Amino acid sequence: MKIGIDSGSGFCFGVTTAIKKAEEELAAGTTLYCLGDIVHNSMECERLRQMGLITINHEEMEHLHDVKVLLRAHGEPPETYEMARRNNIEIIDATCPVVLQLQKRIRKNYEMRIHQPQIVIFGKKGHAEVLGLVGQTDGNAIVIESFDEVQKLDFTRDIYLYSQTTKSLDEFQRIIDYIQQHIAPGVTFRSFDTICRSVANRMPNIMQFAARHDLILFVCGRKSSNGKVLFGECQRVNPNTHLVEGPAEIDPDWLKDIDSVGICGATSTPKWLMEQCLDAVKLLVEKDIENDEHP
């Protein structure tokens, strides 16, 4: 049986940087808090917890003083930085540069507004990155999760459209096309392509990878929104695709009567976890061979 790991899968630049910063602080003996899960992968979070990383929420941060708090790649709204100033908290800012640039662009356009345009964000409601983006508009941005929600916009008012960095390029373009077709005469519509290419480019690559194998094991934390999108595309190309959070979830029955297994994952999936899944598949295959030889 051929077993391979997708070379394009694994942590994106932003997640890699955040984890590296956490590891450096912890290695120096620093007591380090992280605001929210550093990555949407429970096994990677557990690895860092064992190194000493303490995960907190916003309410718990309110009660902390004179400590170090790491902000993960997703970014935070301005209120979080204000809270840190009040409580003399040192911020280790691991906000992804792509997200940071998007925050600044939204803030600038929001503050320069003259005709009160609708600031619209194509993204997942409640997602950490989206909360940080909405925070740049003092909570006034409109969030649409899918193409189906575009109709709720007011096409008689100016629209400035942005996207969460990990959303689908194709769906974003469909939203742009719809708005262009329905915007009232004389009304301004501007769209800003803010989708991260290192993430967006994974879609065609992972679809090709999925098509090359009999079975796909998509390794991903179930809280990862990026993972849900990529998993859905893999399953569409190859129906014999299974989502697993780790090697313990691999069902030996999946491996029967197949010649190749492909292992891939999301931007929140560590390489070491995919390698563990590869080793687990090899062990299961070896056991199956032994059972055939010694019934």
Number of C-alpha atoms within 10 A of each C-alpha: 11 11 16 17 20 16 12 18 23 23 19 19 15 20 24 18 17 22 20 13 17 25 18 11 17 16 11 8 11 15 13 18 22 20 18 17 17 24 24 22 23 18 17 19 18 13 11 17 12 9 14 19 23 18 18 14 12 11 8 10 19 13 9 16 14 10 16 19 24 25 24 27 26 27 22 25 20 15 13 19 16 12 16 20 13 11 16 14 18 15 17 18 16 23 21 22 14 17 25 18 13 22 23 13 16 24 17 13 15 20 11 10 11 8 9 12 19 20 21 21 21 24 24 19 15 11 14 16 26 25 19 22 32 24 20 24 20 13 12 13 21 18 24 20 16 16 15 9 12 19 13 9 15 15 20 13 17 19 21 19 25 23 26 24 24 22 22 21 19 10 13 22 14 14 22 18 11 13 21 15 10 12 18 15 8 9 12 16 18 14 17 13 15 20 20 18 12 14 21 18 12 16 18 13 14 23 18 14 22 29 17 15 20 18 22 29 28 29 29 30 24 14 13 18 18 21 23 17 15 26 27 15 18 26 18 14 17 20 15 15 24 19 21 18 21 20 18 10 12 18 12 13 8 15 18 9 9 12 12 15 23 21 25 29 30 28 27 27 28 22 18 11 20 26 16 14 25 19 14 17 21 15 12 16 16 12 13 15 11 11 10 9 8 7 5
